[in-house]
Amino acid sequence: MPPQSRRKRKQGASRKKKVLLWTGGTMAFVLVGGAVGVYALYNKLNNNIEVVEVVGKNKSAGFRKGEAFNIVLIGTDKRTGAGNGGYGDKNSPGHADTTILFHVSKDRTNATALSIPRDLKTNIPECQTKVGNEIKTIPAESDVRFNVSLGQSGRDPGCVMRTVEELTGVEVDHFMMADFNAVKEMTTAVGGVKVCVEKAVDDPKSHLKLPAGESVVQGEQALAFVRTRHSFGNESDLDRIKVQQQFLGSMIRQMKSDDTLTDPTKLYDLANAATNALTVDSGIGSLTKLQGLAGELASVDTKNIAFATLPVIDNPAEKIKATVVPHPTKAPQLFAMLQSDTSLTEVKKKEQAAKSAQAKAQAALLEGERAPSAEVRVDVYNGSGIQGAAQSTLNWLQNEQGVLRSTNKSNAPEKAAKTTLEYGPNQADQARALADMMGLPATALKKGTVDAAEREPMTLVLGADFKGAGVPITGPAKAPKDLGEVAADKQVCAK
C-alpha cells in the first residue's frame, strides 16, 4: 500500500504516484521562490503538493536559523506518470534509482549536492512507515544495494532518509520526490535547458539525438538526455550521474535567469509543473513552507552550489563487478566535510583562529620546517576501537600522501582516548609534516627528550577521537583529492 497522503486523489490518480529518474526540477522550483500572489492560484498550487508523513521525524516547518540543513532528493524507477509507460522497470515497486543529498550551509552562502550511486552496497536500518492509521516496522538489511531503501518491502522515503543518515553521519531534515514529468514539463515551461556534448549522440535506447556542441533540450528530449547511459563515458551509472549533475546545474541557471524570473507566464507554468510533480514530507508540505525554503536558498549563488558523487571503489567481494562500496578514505573525508559544514566551493576558509593564549602557544609548536613525505617514518598503532583503523590509515598514508616508510603495528596495548604522535627532538620536521596531513592538533604531539636513532620511526597511536583515514582529528575538514566536483555556474560538455 502507498504511504499516507494528504491529497484527495482523482480517478486514476494512483497511476500518478510520485516518481522521478532525476530530481533537478524539484530543486529548481524552490530556488525560484514564490511566484503566486492570488489566493485562488495559491490554493491550486498548494493542493497540487502530495505529502507523506515520515514516522519519527519532526513535523514542524522549519529550517533552524543559523544551522545547516539537509534535504534528500529521491527519484525512482517506477514507470507511473502520464506518458511514461515505456520507461523504467515494468515490475519495479519503485526503487531509489537516483538520490541526491542536498546540504545547505548554516550561513546560506553555499550548498553541496552529493549523488549517491544506486548500486552502492550499504546497510539499511530498521524503519517505520505509516499506512492509513497503522504504523508498520520494516526490519533492517545488511550489505544490500542502496536503491532498495525505497519500495522494497514497503519502504517509503523516510527509509531512504534514515539510510542516508546511517551512511553519511549527517542528519536529514526533509525529502523531496517527483515524477518523470517534472523534467519534461519544467524544461518546457522555461523554454528549454542548454546542454553540451563533445560528440554527436544517436542513442536508439533512450532516443536521444544531439549534434556535437551546445543544444537546447526540453520535454521528451530533456528526459532522454538525463536517462541515457550508453552515450557517455563507459556507459555506467556513475557516468550517467555526471551527466545528470551537469543538466541540473544548467537547469538551475535557467530557472534563475532573467528570462524566467521576469516572465510571469513562465513562473506560473514552472510552479504548476513542479507542485504537480512534487511529493514531500509534512515538514515542508505546503506552498508556504516551500516558499520559506526558497527564502533560505535565495542567497546561494550558483557558483557556490557544488555537485559531487560519493567516492566509491568496485566491490572487492565480487568477481564480476556489479556493485560499488564507499572509498575507504575519500568517502569519510567527504562525510566529515558535510558534518562540519565545510564548503566544497571554498566560499570561505574555515581555518580555526587561535582564541586564547594557550591555543596560540599550542599553534607555535607546529611552526617550523616540514619534512618531505618520503622522509617521514611512522609506526601506526590502533587504539581507537575501530576495526581496521590502522590499516586504513596506512593505506591512506602510503597511497595518497606518499609516506611509504610507514608500518601497521596492529592494536595498541590498550585503548586510547586521544590520538597521539610521539617523536624525538630531531624528528620535529617529520612530526609537523604528519600533523599537517592528518589534521592533528598540537596537543596530540608528544615530544620526547632523546633524539631518535637513525631510521627510527615515530609512534602514532590512533585514539577514540579518530574519525577515519584522512579525516582531520580537529578543525575543519578538508576535501579529498580528485573529487571531480563541478560548480553549478559552469557549463560542462558531456563526454
Secondary structure, DSSP 8 states (H G I E B T S, - for coil): ----BSS---TTGGGG----S--HHHHHHHHH-----SHHHHHHHHHH-EEE--TTS--S----TTS-EEEEEEEE----STT-TTSS-TT----EEEEEEEEE-TTSS-EEEEEE-TTBEEEE--EEEEETTEEEEE--EEEEEGGGGSSGGG--HHHHHHHHHHHHS----EEEE--HHHHHHHHHHTT-EEEEESS-EEETTTTEEE-SEEEEE-HHHHHHHHH--SSSTTS-HHHHHHHHHHHHHHHHHHHTSHHHHT-HHHHHHHHHHHHHT-EEEGGG-SHHHHHHHHHHHTT--GGGEEEEE--EEE-TT-SS---EEE-TTHHHHHHHHHHTT--TT-SS-------SHHHHHHHHHT-S----GGG-EEEEEE-SS-TTHHHHHHHHHHHHS---EEEEEEE-SS--SS-EEEE-GGGHHHHHHHHHHHT--GGGEEE-SS---TT--EEEEE-TT--STTS-SSS-----TT---EETT----B-
